[in-house]
Amino acid sequence: MIETKCVHCGAGCGSNPIIWNNKPFCCHGCQAVYQILDKNRMGQYYEIYPMAGIRIETGRETKEFEFLDNNEIRDKLLSFNDGNTSSVKLFLPGIHCASCIWLLEHLNTLNSGILHSSVNFPRKEVFITFRNDQITLRQIAELLAAIHYVPEITFDQLEGNKRTPKTNRSLLIKFGIASFSFLNIMLYSFPEYVPGGHLVEQEFKHIFGLLSFLLILPVVFYSASDYYLSAWKGLRYGVISIDLPITLGIIALFLQSSWEVFNGNGIGYMDSLAGLLFFLLIGKWYQGKTYEALSFERDYKSYFPVAITRIEGDREWMEPIKNLVKGNRILVRNRELIPADARIVKGEGNIDYSFVTGEAIPIPKKDGDFVYAGGRQVGSSLELVVETEVDQSYLTRLWNQKGEDKQTGNLKNTINTVSQYFTLVVIIIAFAVFFWWFQHDGIGTAVYVFSSVLIIACPCALALTVPFTFGSTMRWFGRKGFYIKRAEVIEELHKADTVVFDKTGTLTLNRSVIVKFIGDILTEKELIMVKSAVRHSSHPLSAAIGNYLADTTLIEVTGFDEIPGKGILAAVNNHRVSLGARSFVWGDEEVEKTTESRVYLAIDGIQKGYFVISNSYRNGLVQVIAQLAVHYELHLISGDNDAEKENLRQIFGPQAKLLFYQTPADKKEYVNKLKAAGKKVLMIGDGLNDAGALAESNVGISIADDVFSFSPACDAILESERFFQLDKLLMFSHTAYRVIRGNFAISFIYNVVGLSFAITAMLSPLVAAILMPLSSVSVVAFATFSIALIARKKLHQ
C-alpha cells in the first residue's frame, strides 16, 4: 500500500490524513501554513521544491514573543528605526532550501506592513524592513513562527555581542567526537600495521573490534549526520547532491566493517572509516573558515571610496569617511548620503531613507534630531556631528541589498548542473567497479574500492572554483580602488561588449577646471548668494563654481531645490537664485552654438549672465579609451552641449557614437535601446544624473570623486584617481575566467588520476579522505595565488 504524503512537508499522513480542499496533510500545523500560502496566492512556494515545507510543531505558546512589546528590548533588536519605518535582522535556523528563501523574500504578500525582506542563506538570517504603524516586531516574529521559521532571539543579540552560530558549534562538536574516535580506533588497529601483528591472540582482536565498533557508532550516526541529511534532501527533491557518494561510501564501509567485527575477523575498515570522517570534517571546517576570511576582507575593504566635507571653525576640507570619529562636524549637501549615525546641529533635513528602507518619502528633521547612516539629504545642506564611528560593513550591507533585479550567476548555475551530472557518473562507476571486484576478489575488496571511488571523485573542487576565484578577484579589485557589489558582477563584466560613458564628472575632473563669468558684473552681495547656493549642490559644475568663488563668505539658504539635468533653485537672503541650463534659468533655448560648458544665472528672475567652464579631462583618458576601443563598442551620452564634440571625437575615434543634450530620461532610454538590440551594456557615470541609466544597464559603474555622490543603482564604484586603470580592471574580469578554466583542468586531472588508482584497488578510503579536502585546498590555493600573481603583474600601478 502506498502511503499518502503531506502536500506541505512530505511526511506520511498515516491512516487518517487531515483533508482540506481535497489535499492531504499530516497535521493541523501543515494545513494552517498551506492555507496561509494559498490565501495569499503563494502556491509558487511548492513549485520550487514540491513538499518543501518543514513540519509544524503544534502546541506553541501564543505569548512566546510577548517580550518584543517591551520598547527597550525592541529598540536593541532594531538595526534601524526612524519615522514609521524600521529594520531588523533575525536568525532563523529553520531556513533549509530554495523554497524557504522564496517565501521569506515574499513576506510582503503575507502582510502589507512588511516593505522588504532579504535572506542571507549561509548565515540563516533574514533582513526585514517594515512599517511600525501597520505591523509590530512581535507580530513579525509571530508571523514567522506561524509559517515555522521561528526566530531565535538571545540575550547576546540584545547586548550586541557576537556569538558563535549553532552550526559552527555543532561542527566543532562533531569534529571533536570524530577525532577522539579516530585516535583510539587507530590505537586498536596498531597491531594490524606492524610486523608480528598476526600473533595477537584472537580474543584480543575480537575485543579490539568490539571497542572500535562502539567508538565508531557516534561518528557514523552523529558526526556524519549532515552528509546523510544533505543526500536525503537531494534525493527527496530529485537532485543528486555532491554528498550522496560520500554517504554511500560511509554506509558501505560501516556495514562491511561491522560484518567482519561480529564474525571475529578483525576490525575491518573501522580505522579507515573514522579517518575518512575526521578528514572530511577538517575539510568542511577549513572551507567554512576560508569563506569567513573572504567575507571579512570584503566587509573591511568594501567601504565607499568617497569623502565628506569636514568643518572646523571657518575651515572646510574633504575628509575620507573612514577617518571620521565621534564628535567630528561634517557638511552633507543636497543628494549626498549621510556616512555615519549623526545629530543635526544646523539646518533643516528632509532625509530620504530609500537607500535603507526602499521608502522614497523624505522624513523631516530639525536641529538636534538624530539621523542614521545611509539616509540621503534632500534640499539644502546640513551640518551634523558624528555620533558613532563609520560602520562600513553596515553601509556595505545596505548597498548589497540593492540590485536584486539584475539576474546574474549563470556560470554558477552551469557549474552546479555539471556537478550533479558528474556525481551521477561517479556513482555509476562506483557500482560498476563494485560488482567487478565482488566477482573477482570478494565483498571485502569490492567495498574497499567502492568507497574509495566515491570519496576520491567528489566534485567539491569543481563547486568551489567560481566562488573562490571571484572572491579573490573582488579582493584585488578592492585593493585597486574598484569596489564590486556582488561577485556575480564579475561575470557580467566579462560578458559586456558595449561601454557607455557619461561626460561631466565621469570623463572630466570636477575641481581641475577653468571658470570665468560673462555678463553683468556681480556685486559682492550677489557673489555671496551664488556661493551660498552652489554650496548645497554636489553636482560637478556646482563644485567648480564653488571653487571659483572660494574666497567668498557664506550666508544661510532658507530654501533649496535641485532638478537633475536642469539646475538648482535657492532662496538666499530673501532672493531667488537660479543656476543651470539656459532653458531652465532664462526660459529660452540657445540662440547660437556654444563652444564651452555654460551655467546660466538669474537672480529674482533677472538674467545676470553665465559661467563658462572649460573641462579638464581625467588623467589617462586617451590611453584608456584607445584600449577599450579594441575590445568594446563605445558610446558617449552627455547632458551638456556639444562644445567638446570635436575634442571627444578625436579621443573616441570615428566609430564611437556621441550624443549631447541628453536628459537623465534620455540616457536611460538609450541604454534600454542598446539592450533591446542584444548588447551587453556597461554604463559608466558619476552617479548623479545617471542613476536611471546605471540601473538599466547590465553593469553600472559609478566614478566616485571626493563627494558622497554615488548612486545605489550602480553595481560597482571606481575611485576617480584610479580611472587611468579602467581598461586594465575591466580586462581583468577575463583573467578571472581563465583562472576558472585552469581550475577546471586541475579538478579534471585530479579526478582522472584519483579514479585510476581507486578502481584498481591501489587507493584506500582513508587516503581518499585525505586527498579529497586537499583537492579543495588546491583549488583555493590556485585561485588565490594565480589571481594575486596576475594582479601584481597587470594592476601593479
SERO-443188 format. One line per 5 residues: number of its first residue (from 1); their letters; for each residue x, y, z of C-alpha. Coordinates in Angstrom, 2 decimals, decimal comma. Layout:
! SERO-443188
NUM = A = X Y Z  ...
//
This chain:
! SERO-443188
1 = MIETK = 0,00 0,00 0,00  1,37 3,43 -0,99  1,43 5,82 1,95  -0,26 9,20 1,46  2,20 12,06 1,83
6 = CVHCG = 1,51 15,52 3,21  1,41 18,10 0,40  3,22 20,60 2,63  6,12 18,75 4,24  6,10 15,35 2,50
11 = AGCGS = 5,77 13,33 5,72  3,48 10,34 5,88  -0,13 11,16 6,79  -0,92 7,80 8,39  -4,26 6,06 8,09
16 = NPIIW = -6,34 9,18 8,86  -4,92 12,19 6,97  -6,38 15,64 7,51  -8,11 16,65 4,29  -8,56 20,27 3,21
21 = NNKPF = -9,56 21,27 -0,31  -9,05 17,62 -1,38  -5,40 17,75 -0,26  -3,91 15,52 2,47  -1,99 16,88 5,47
26 = CCHGC = -0,18 15,09 8,24  -1,23 17,58 10,94  -3,19 20,77 11,51  0,04 22,82 11,55  0,92 21,90 7,96
31 = QAVYQ = -2,67 22,56 6,97  -2,52 26,03 8,55  0,65 27,01 6,69  -0,73 25,71 3,40  -3,90 27,74 3,93
36 = ILDKN = -1,87 30,90 4,64  0,10 30,48 1,41  -2,98 29,55 -0,58  -4,94 32,53 0,73  -2,14 34,88 -0,32
41 = RMGQY = -1,73 33,18 -3,72  1,79 31,99 -2,95  1,50 28,48 -4,33  4,76 29,02 -6,22  6,46 28,09 -2,94
46 = YEIYP = 5,67 24,46 -3,74  6,64 24,77 -7,40  10,29 25,49 -6,50  10,61 22,29 -4,46  7,46 20,13 -4,03
51 = MAGIR = 6,59 19,35 -0,40  9,37 21,68 0,74  7,83 22,87 3,99  9,11 21,96 7,44  6,66 20,07 9,59
56 = IETGR = 4,94 22,31 12,10  5,32 21,74 15,82  1,95 22,01 17,48  1,22 23,44 20,88  3,34 26,60 20,57
61 = ETKEF = 2,65 29,16 23,29  0,84 32,20 21,93  2,72 34,54 24,33  6,18 33,33 23,33  7,11 36,66 21,76
66 = EFLDN = 5,29 38,92 24,19  8,65 40,29 25,36  9,02 42,05 21,98  6,33 44,51 23,08  8,88 45,90 25,53
71 = NEIRD = 10,23 49,09 23,94  13,71 48,72 25,44  14,13 45,18 24,09  12,63 46,09 20,73  14,92 49,11 20,26
76 = KLLSF = 18,00 47,00 20,97  16,99 44,47 18,32  16,16 47,03 15,62  19,05 47,99 13,36  17,11 50,99 12,04
81 = NDGNT = 14,11 52,88 13,45  13,03 56,28 12,17  9,61 57,68 11,44  7,23 54,83 10,71  9,92 52,61 9,21
86 = SSVKL = 12,13 50,06 11,00  14,54 47,30 10,04  15,52 44,16 11,90  17,83 41,19 11,36  16,59 37,84 12,69
91 = FLPGI = 18,30 34,46 12,90  16,02 31,71 11,50  17,53 28,21 11,95  14,60 26,72 10,01  15,84 28,03 6,63
96 = HCASC = 16,82 24,95 4,62  16,12 25,24 0,88  15,29 27,46 -2,09  11,60 27,47 -1,23  12,43 28,95 2,17
101 = IWLLE = 14,33 31,78 0,50  11,49 32,44 -1,94  8,86 32,51 0,78  10,84 34,69 3,19  11,64 37,19 0,46
106 = HLNTL = 7,90 37,49 -0,31  6,72 38,22 3,24  5,19 41,46 1,96  2,46 39,38 0,31  1,55 37,89 3,70
111 = NSGIL = 1,42 41,31 5,38  1,43 44,65 3,55  3,19 46,25 6,53  6,40 44,45 5,52  8,15 46,58 2,90
116 = HSSVN = 11,16 44,44 2,05  12,82 41,22 3,14  16,02 39,52 2,02  17,71 36,29 3,11  21,35 35,55 3,87
121 = FPRKE = 21,13 31,79 3,29  24,59 30,73 4,60  24,00 32,59 7,88  20,29 31,67 8,00  19,36 35,32 8,57
126 = VFITF = 16,54 37,44 7,23  16,63 41,24 6,97  13,14 42,74 7,24  12,08 46,35 6,73  8,56 47,16 7,94
131 = RNDQI = 6,14 49,96 8,83  5,57 50,42 12,55  2,05 51,74 12,06  0,95 48,55 10,27  2,83 45,70 11,97
136 = TLRQI = 4,88 45,34 15,16  8,09 43,43 15,71  6,17 40,93 17,85  3,65 40,37 15,04  6,52 39,77 12,59
141 = AELLA = 8,01 37,15 14,92  4,58 35,51 15,31  4,06 35,57 11,53  7,42 33,85 11,00  6,59 31,30 13,70
146 = AIHYV = 3,20 30,64 12,06  4,96 29,52 8,88  7,52 27,68 11,03  10,52 29,92 10,66  10,80 30,53 14,38
151 = PEITF = 13,20 33,43 15,16  15,96 32,62 17,62  16,43 35,70 19,81  19,09 35,52 22,54  20,47 37,75 25,26
156 = DQLEG = 23,72 38,09 23,29  21,82 39,82 20,48  20,34 42,32 22,93  23,78 43,08 24,34  25,28 43,39 20,85
161 = NKRTP = 27,77 40,57 21,44  28,95 38,33 18,64  28,20 34,71 19,23  29,33 31,55 17,54  26,49 30,28 15,34
166 = KTNRS = 24,94 27,00 16,34  26,06 25,47 13,08  29,72 26,23 13,91  29,43 24,84 17,44  27,78 21,70 16,12
171 = LLIKF = 30,54 21,20 13,55  33,23 21,56 16,23  31,47 19,03 18,47  31,19 16,57 15,59  34,83 17,12 14,74
176 = GIASF = 35,84 16,52 18,37  33,94 13,23 18,52  35,42 12,09 15,20  38,97 12,95 16,28  38,60 11,14 19,62
181 = SFLNI = 37,24 8,01 17,96  39,79 8,11 15,15  42,78 8,26 17,50  41,50 5,42 19,69  40,47 3,17 16,80
186 = MLYSF = 43,92 3,69 15,23  45,40 2,55 18,55  43,31 -0,64 18,46  44,32 -1,14 14,82  48,03 -0,72 15,56
191 = PEYVP = 48,80 -4,47 15,57  47,49 -4,70 12,01  50,18 -2,28 10,78  53,32 -3,70 12,42  55,27 -6,93 11,85
196 = GGHLV = 54,04 -9,70 14,12  50,56 -8,31 14,46  49,15 -11,64 13,31  50,48 -13,19 16,54  47,99 -11,23 18,66
201 = EQEFK = 45,52 -13,64 20,21  42,12 -13,91 18,57  40,34 -12,86 21,75  42,20 -9,54 21,76  41,36 -8,98 18,10
206 = HIFGL = 37,71 -9,60 18,90  37,79 -7,18 21,87  39,57 -4,53 19,81  36,95 -4,99 17,11  34,04 -4,53 19,54
211 = LSFLL = 35,64 -1,46 21,10  36,20 0,01 17,63  32,57 -0,72 16,75  31,35 1,13 19,87  33,62 4,09 19,13
216 = ILPVV = 32,54 4,33 15,50  28,81 4,50 16,33  28,70 8,19 17,42  30,92 9,08 14,46  28,68 7,37 11,91
221 = FYSAS = 25,34 8,34 13,43  26,17 11,86 14,67  29,36 13,30 13,16  28,34 12,23 9,65  24,66 13,22 10,02
226 = DYYLS = 24,97 16,36 7,86  26,03 14,27 4,89  23,03 11,95 5,28  20,63 14,87 5,63  22,01 16,64 2,56
231 = AWKGL = 21,92 13,45 0,48  18,37 12,62 1,61  17,03 16,10 0,87  18,60 16,00 -2,56  17,05 12,63 -3,39
236 = RYGVI = 13,72 13,72 -1,97  13,58 16,63 -4,42  15,09 14,75 -7,33  18,54 16,39 -7,02  21,77 14,40 -6,88
241 = SIDLP = 23,72 16,11 -4,12  27,54 16,02 -4,01  27,11 14,49 -0,53  25,36 11,41 -1,95  28,54 9,48 -2,94
246 = ITLGI = 30,11 10,30 0,44  27,04 8,93 2,20  27,10 5,73 0,13  30,80 5,25 0,90  30,26 5,73 4,65
251 = IALFL = 27,38 3,27 4,74  29,28 0,66 2,71  32,37 0,85 4,93  30,31 0,72 8,12  28,26 -2,31 7,09
256 = QSSWE = 31,25 -4,25 5,78  33,37 -3,47 8,85  30,52 -4,36 11,24  30,12 -7,69 9,45  33,81 -8,51 9,93
261 = VFNGN = 33,78 -7,43 13,60  30,86 -9,67 14,55  32,27 -12,57 12,54  35,51 -12,35 14,53  37,65 -11,43 11,52
266 = GIGYM = 39,16 -8,24 13,00  38,04 -4,62 12,87  37,52 -4,35 9,12  37,86 -0,78 7,88  36,84 0,94 11,11
271 = DSLAG = 40,13 2,89 11,15  39,65 4,00 7,55  36,04 5,00 8,22  36,96 7,03 11,31  39,83 8,67 9,43
276 = LLFFL = 37,56 9,35 6,46  35,08 11,33 8,57  37,85 13,00 10,56  39,45 14,43 7,42  36,12 15,24 5,78
281 = LIGKW = 35,16 17,37 8,78  38,58 19,05 8,75  37,97 19,93 5,10  34,49 21,22 5,88  35,80 23,36 8,74
286 = YQGKT = 38,61 24,70 6,57  36,24 25,66 3,76  34,00 27,45 6,24  36,94 29,39 7,67  38,07 30,34 4,18
291 = YEALS = 34,62 31,70 3,33  34,60 33,68 6,58  38,03 35,12 5,74  36,84 36,19 2,31  33,67 37,72 3,75
296 = FERDY = 35,59 39,59 6,45  38,04 41,10 3,99  35,16 42,16 1,75  33,35 43,80 4,67  36,52 45,66 5,61
301 = KSYFP = 37,69 46,63 2,14  34,34 47,41 0,51  33,95 50,84 2,05  32,59 53,51 -0,22  35,66 55,23 -1,72
306 = VAITR = 34,48 58,78 -1,16  34,99 61,64 1,24  32,76 64,02 3,13  33,20 67,70 3,93  34,67 68,24 7,42
311 = IEGDR = 34,08 71,54 9,20  36,24 73,02 11,91  35,68 76,69 12,65  35,63 78,57 9,36  37,69 75,93 7,57
316 = EWMEP = 36,20 73,24 5,26  38,06 70,33 3,69  37,39 66,88 2,25  37,93 64,01 4,69  37,83 60,28 3,80
321 = IKNLV = 34,80 58,92 5,59  36,81 56,03 7,01  38,65 58,62 9,12  35,53 60,04 10,76  35,28 59,66 14,52
326 = KGNRI = 32,69 60,61 17,09  32,44 64,37 17,55  33,55 65,35 14,02  31,45 68,09 12,43  30,50 67,36 8,81
331 = LVRNR = 28,60 69,01 5,96  26,11 66,97 3,92  24,87 68,60 0,73  21,76 68,02 -1,32  21,51 64,39 -2,58
336 = ELIPA = 24,55 63,27 -0,55  24,38 60,23 1,72  24,92 60,55 5,44  28,05 58,44 6,08  27,61 57,80 9,82
341 = DARIV = 24,98 58,00 12,53  24,91 61,68 13,45  22,93 64,53 15,03  21,84 67,69 13,18  23,38 70,87 14,56
346 = KGEGN = 22,46 73,29 11,76  19,87 73,23 9,01  16,59 71,50 8,30  16,71 67,99 6,97  14,50 66,00 4,65
351 = IDYSF = 16,06 62,56 4,89  15,34 60,10 2,11  15,91 56,62 3,56  15,11 54,77 0,32  18,72 53,55 0,29
356 = VTGEA = 17,99 51,84 3,62  14,28 51,01 3,56  13,11 51,32 -0,04  10,67 54,08 1,01  11,25 57,27 -1,01
361 = IPIPK = 9,19 59,64 1,17  11,62 62,03 2,92  11,37 62,33 6,71  11,56 65,91 8,08  14,31 66,54 10,62
366 = KDGDF = 15,30 69,61 12,65  18,17 70,79 14,83  19,07 68,23 17,47  17,42 65,29 15,67  19,29 62,00 15,23
371 = VYAGG = 19,79 60,66 11,69  21,02 57,25 10,56  23,84 56,38 8,21  22,58 55,68 4,70  19,97 58,44 4,63
376 = RQVGS = 20,16 60,93 1,75  19,59 64,63 2,39  17,07 66,28 0,02  17,24 70,06 -0,02  19,73 72,49 1,46
381 = SLELV = 22,89 71,27 3,14  23,07 70,07 6,74  25,75 70,38 9,36  25,95 67,33 11,62  28,04 66,00 14,46
386 = VETEV = 29,07 62,34 14,13  27,64 60,22 16,97  29,21 56,86 16,10  32,23 55,92 14,02  31,53 54,91 10,46
391 = DQSYL = 30,44 51,29 10,31  31,39 50,41 6,77  30,18 46,84 6,97  26,70 48,16 7,80  26,71 50,52 4,83
396 = TRLWN = 28,07 47,73 2,64  25,15 45,52 3,69  22,71 48,28 2,76  24,43 48,62 -0,60  24,37 44,86 -1,16
401 = QKGED = 20,62 44,71 -0,53  20,08 46,65 -3,73  20,45 45,46 -7,30  18,47 42,26 -6,78  16,57 42,73 -10,03
406 = KQTGN = 19,66 42,09 -12,17  19,88 38,40 -12,97  23,44 37,11 -12,82  25,26 33,99 -11,79  24,64 31,83 -14,88
411 = LKNTI = 28,17 30,43 -14,58  27,48 29,19 -11,06  24,22 27,59 -12,18  26,03 25,85 -15,04  28,73 24,51 -12,72
416 = NTVSQ = 26,13 23,29 -10,23  24,38 21,40 -13,05  27,67 19,92 -14,25  28,47 18,89 -10,66  25,20 16,98 -10,42
421 = YFTLV = 25,82 15,04 -13,64  29,41 14,46 -12,59  28,20 12,98 -9,29  25,79 10,69 -11,14  28,60 9,41 -13,38
426 = VIIIA = 30,81 8,77 -10,32  28,05 6,74 -8,64  27,59 4,64 -11,78  31,35 3,99 -11,98  31,45 3,08 -8,28
431 = FAVFF = 28,70 0,47 -8,61  30,28 -0,93 -11,79  33,68 -1,48 -10,15  31,96 -2,82 -7,01  30,33 -5,64 -8,95
436 = WWFQH = 33,52 -6,35 -10,90  35,64 -6,69 -7,74  32,90 -8,62 -5,97  33,06 -11,27 -8,69  36,86 -11,39 -8,79
441 = DGIGT = 38,00 -10,78 -5,19  35,04 -10,93 -2,84  32,97 -8,46 -0,86  35,87 -7,00 1,17  37,83 -5,62 -1,77
446 = AVYVF = 34,61 -4,61 -3,53  33,53 -2,43 -0,61  37,09 -1,08 -0,28  37,19 0,00 -3,94  33,57 1,16 -3,96
451 = SSVLI = 34,18 3,54 -1,05  37,49 4,81 -2,45  35,90 5,71 -5,80  33,00 7,54 -4,16  35,25 9,55 -1,87
456 = IACPC = 38,10 10,46 -4,23  35,86 11,70 -7,04  33,82 14,20 -5,04  33,14 17,29 -7,21  33,70 19,70 -4,28
461 = ALALT = 36,70 21,25 -6,01  34,57 21,94 -9,08  31,88 23,62 -6,98  34,46 25,81 -5,17  36,08 27,12 -8,35
466 = VPFTF = 33,78 30,06 -9,04  33,23 31,48 -5,54  36,92 31,42 -4,62  38,15 32,77 -7,95  35,61 35,58 -7,96
471 = GSTMR = 36,23 36,21 -4,25  39,96 36,63 -4,83  39,26 38,88 -7,81  36,98 41,08 -5,69  39,69 41,45 -3,05
476 = WFGRK = 42,23 42,63 -5,61  39,71 44,94 -7,23  39,10 46,47 -3,79  42,81 46,99 -3,22  42,96 48,87 -6,51
481 = GFYIK = 40,03 51,17 -5,71  37,41 49,21 -7,69  34,58 48,07 -5,41  32,24 45,35 -6,65  28,79 44,97 -5,13
486 = RAEVI = 28,42 41,22 -5,76  30,72 38,52 -7,08  28,32 37,89 -9,99  29,10 41,37 -11,34  32,46 39,99 -12,48
491 = EELHK = 30,61 37,58 -14,75  28,62 40,46 -16,25  31,81 42,46 -16,78  33,21 39,51 -18,70  30,13 39,39 -20,94
496 = ADTVV = 29,94 43,15 -21,64  30,53 44,17 -25,26  29,36 47,80 -25,17  30,60 50,64 -22,94  28,52 53,80 -22,49
501 = FDKTG = 30,15 56,85 -20,87  28,67 59,92 -19,26  30,86 63,02 -19,69  30,64 65,56 -16,87  32,10 64,18 -13,66
506 = TLTLN = 32,98 60,91 -15,40  35,46 61,87 -18,11  36,07 65,36 -16,75  37,67 66,48 -13,49  35,32 68,23 -11,09
511 = RSVIV = 37,89 70,52 -9,49  40,55 71,00 -12,20  38,57 73,29 -14,48  38,83 76,87 -15,74  35,85 79,05 -14,76
516 = KFIGD = 35,01 82,60 -15,77  31,83 84,67 -15,63  30,41 86,52 -18,64  27,65 89,09 -18,16  26,81 91,81 -15,68
521 = ILTEK = 29,44 92,48 -13,05  28,20 90,75 -9,93  28,17 92,67 -6,70  29,75 91,21 -3,58  26,25 90,51 -2,24
526 = ELIMV = 25,33 88,59 -5,41  28,57 86,61 -5,33  27,80 85,63 -1,74  24,32 84,46 -2,77  25,69 82,38 -5,66
531 = KSAVR = 28,38 80,80 -3,49  25,85 80,03 -0,75  23,52 78,40 -3,30  26,06 76,18 -5,06  27,48 75,07 -1,70
536 = HSSHP = 24,36 72,95 -1,21  24,72 71,10 -4,54  27,03 68,16 -5,18  26,90 68,46 -8,99  30,40 68,72 -10,56
541 = LSAAI = 29,61 72,08 -12,21  28,32 73,47 -8,90  31,52 72,27 -7,25  33,56 74,02 -9,96  31,72 77,31 -9,42
546 = GNYLA = 32,07 76,91 -5,66  35,84 76,53 -6,01  35,93 79,55 -8,33  34,23 81,59 -5,59  36,31 80,03 -2,82
551 = DTTLI = 37,16 83,30 -1,05  33,53 84,38 -0,82  31,76 84,26 2,55  28,52 82,34 3,11  25,03 83,12 4,31
556 = EVTGF = 22,11 80,86 5,21  19,99 79,30 2,46  16,36 79,07 3,54  15,08 77,08 0,57  16,78 74,79 -1,93
561 = DEIPG = 15,74 72,52 -4,78  17,89 70,71 -7,35  16,32 69,31 -10,51  18,53 66,66 -12,18  19,59 67,63 -15,68
566 = KGILA = 18,26 71,19 -15,33  19,66 73,19 -12,43  19,14 74,50 -8,91  16,75 76,96 -7,23  17,69 78,54 -3,90
571 = AVNNH = 16,18 81,12 -1,57  19,08 83,21 -0,22  18,60 86,30 1,92  15,03 86,68 0,58  16,24 86,49 -3,02
576 = RVSLG = 15,60 83,76 -5,57  18,80 82,41 -7,14  18,55 80,19 -10,26  21,51 78,37 -11,80  21,61 75,79 -14,59
581 = ARSFV = 20,67 75,25 -18,21  19,58 78,29 -20,23  16,10 76,87 -20,89  15,64 76,27 -17,16  17,06 79,58 -15,87
586 = WGDEE = 16,28 82,06 -18,65  13,31 80,27 -20,20  14,62 80,15 -23,77  16,87 77,94 -25,86  20,44 78,57 -27,02
591 = VEKTT = 20,50 81,11 -29,88  23,92 80,04 -31,09  26,20 77,07 -30,99  28,44 77,27 -27,94  31,97 76,01 -27,70
596 = ESRVY = 32,08 75,60 -23,92  30,01 74,40 -20,99  27,79 77,12 -19,57  25,88 77,55 -16,31  23,37 80,38 -16,57
601 = LAIDG = 22,48 82,66 -13,64  19,36 84,61 -12,76  18,58 86,43 -9,51  14,93 87,22 -8,80  14,20 86,35 -12,45
606 = IQKGY = 16,70 88,90 -13,79  19,26 87,48 -16,23  22,75 88,13 -14,88  24,96 86,15 -17,27  26,61 82,77 -17,29
611 = FVISN = 29,64 80,92 -16,02  31,88 79,44 -18,73  33,54 76,22 -17,63  36,37 74,69 -19,62  36,70 71,00 -18,99
616 = SYRNG = 39,84 69,27 -17,89  39,81 65,57 -18,73  40,92 62,82 -16,42  44,48 61,58 -16,41  44,98 58,72 -18,84
621 = LVQVI = 41,66 59,23 -20,69  43,19 58,96 -24,17  45,03 55,74 -23,36  42,01 54,19 -21,59  39,64 54,92 -24,49
626 = AQLAV = 42,18 53,65 -27,04  42,48 50,33 -25,20  38,74 49,95 -24,66  38,01 50,68 -28,35  39,86 47,49 -29,27
631 = HYELH = 37,51 45,28 -27,27  34,24 47,21 -26,90  31,74 49,27 -28,84  31,94 52,77 -27,33  29,20 55,37 -26,77
636 = LISGD = 29,12 58,78 -25,08  25,85 60,30 -23,80  26,11 63,70 -22,16  23,66 66,19 -20,72  25,97 69,04 -21,73
641 = NDAEK = 26,11 70,85 -25,04  28,30 69,64 -27,89  31,05 72,22 -27,36  33,61 69,47 -26,78  32,37 67,26 -29,61
646 = ENLRQ = 35,43 67,65 -31,83  37,86 67,06 -28,98  35,93 63,99 -27,86  35,70 62,69 -31,44  39,48 62,70 -31,64
651 = IFGPQ = 39,66 60,78 -28,35  36,88 58,25 -29,06  37,56 57,74 -32,75  35,22 57,76 -35,75  33,37 54,56 -34,81
656 = AKLLF = 32,06 55,77 -31,42  28,60 57,30 -31,12  28,50 60,68 -29,34  25,20 62,18 -28,13  24,72 65,52 -26,33
661 = YQTPA = 21,84 67,45 -24,75  20,63 64,19 -23,16  18,33 64,32 -20,12  18,52 61,61 -17,43  15,43 60,01 -19,02
666 = DKKEY = 17,11 60,09 -22,45  20,18 58,31 -21,03  18,03 55,59 -19,51  16,10 55,11 -22,74  19,31 54,95 -24,78
671 = VNKLK = 20,67 52,14 -22,58  17,38 50,25 -22,96  17,59 50,55 -26,76  21,10 49,10 -26,76  19,96 46,19 -24,60
676 = AAGKK = 16,97 45,60 -26,86  19,45 45,32 -29,76  21,18 42,47 -27,93  24,07 44,45 -26,48  25,57 43,70 -23,06
681 = VLMIG = 25,84 47,24 -21,76  28,38 48,57 -19,28  27,38 52,09 -18,18  29,97 54,36 -16,55  28,67 57,53 -14,89
686 = DGLND = 29,13 59,79 -11,89  26,02 58,54 -10,08  24,20 61,90 -10,11  22,13 62,31 -13,27  22,91 58,76 -14,40
691 = AGALA = 21,01 56,71 -11,80  18,38 55,50 -14,28  20,93 54,53 -16,91  23,14 52,81 -14,32  20,17 50,81 -13,05
696 = ESNVG = 19,06 49,72 -16,53  22,50 48,66 -17,75  23,83 45,12 -17,35  26,61 46,60 -15,21  26,67 50,13 -13,82
701 = ISIAD = 29,93 51,67 -12,58  29,91 54,94 -10,67  33,07 57,09 -10,74  33,44 58,37 -7,17  35,22 61,67 -6,74
706 = DVFSF = 35,68 63,49 -3,44  31,97 63,87 -2,72  29,41 61,39 -1,47  27,62 61,29 -4,80  27,44 57,68 -5,93
711 = SPACD = 24,12 56,01 -6,66  22,66 52,85 -5,10  21,72 51,90 -8,66  25,34 51,11 -9,53  26,94 47,67 -9,34
716 = AILES = 30,45 48,94 -8,70  32,31 52,05 -7,58  35,64 53,17 -9,05  37,82 55,68 -7,23  38,32 58,60 -9,61
721 = ERFFQ = 42,08 58,57 -9,09  42,10 55,02 -10,47  40,34 55,96 -13,70  43,59 55,58 -15,65  43,43 51,83 -14,87
726 = LDKLL = 39,82 51,37 -16,00  40,72 49,35 -19,10  43,01 47,03 -17,11  40,39 46,49 -14,42  37,71 45,61 -16,96
731 = MFSHT = 40,00 43,25 -18,84  40,95 41,59 -15,55  37,46 40,04 -15,49  38,60 37,94 -18,47  41,66 36,91 -16,44
736 = AYRVI = 39,33 35,58 -13,73  37,65 33,40 -16,35  40,98 32,00 -17,48  41,79 31,11 -13,88  38,43 29,33 -13,62
741 = RGNFA = 39,28 27,29 -16,71  42,65 26,44 -15,13  40,85 25,26 -12,01  38,59 23,10 -14,15  41,67 21,48 -15,64
746 = ISFIY = 43,17 20,83 -12,19  39,90 19,33 -10,94  39,57 17,14 -14,05  43,17 15,85 -13,84  42,81 15,19 -10,11
751 = NVVGL = 39,64 13,15 -10,61  41,00 11,16 -13,56  44,23 10,28 -11,71  42,40 9,57 -8,44  39,83 7,33 -10,10
756 = SFAIT = 42,51 5,42 -11,99  44,12 4,47 -8,65  40,83 3,87 -6,85  39,27 1,46 -9,36  42,44 -0,66 -9,33
761 = AMLSP = 42,29 -1,03 -5,52  45,52 1,00 -5,12  43,89 3,75 -3,06  42,37 3,23 0,39  39,30 5,17 1,57
766 = LVAAI = 41,45 6,78 4,26  43,93 8,17 1,73  40,99 9,22 -0,46  39,53 11,11 2,50  42,82 12,98 2,91
771 = LMPLS = 43,11 13,73 -0,80  39,53 14,97 -1,17  39,90 18,09 1,03  43,39 18,56 -0,43  41,76 18,90 -3,84
776 = SVSVV = 39,60 21,68 -2,45  42,68 23,30 -0,92  44,45 23,07 -4,26  41,58 24,87 -5,99  41,54 27,60 -3,36
781 = AFATF = 45,32 27,95 -3,49  45,41 28,02 -7,28  42,65 30,65 -7,45  44,18 32,79 -4,72  47,79 32,69 -5,87
786 = SIALI = 47,01 32,89 -9,59  44,80 35,93 -9,17  47,36 37,53 -6,83  50,27 36,86 -9,20  48,46 38,14 -12,29
791 = ARKKL = 47,04 41,14 -10,40  50,51 42,18 -9,23  51,69 41,99 -12,81  48,76 43,63 -14,60  47,48 46,00 -11,90
796 = HQ = 50,80 46,96 -10,37  50,39 50,75 -10,74
//
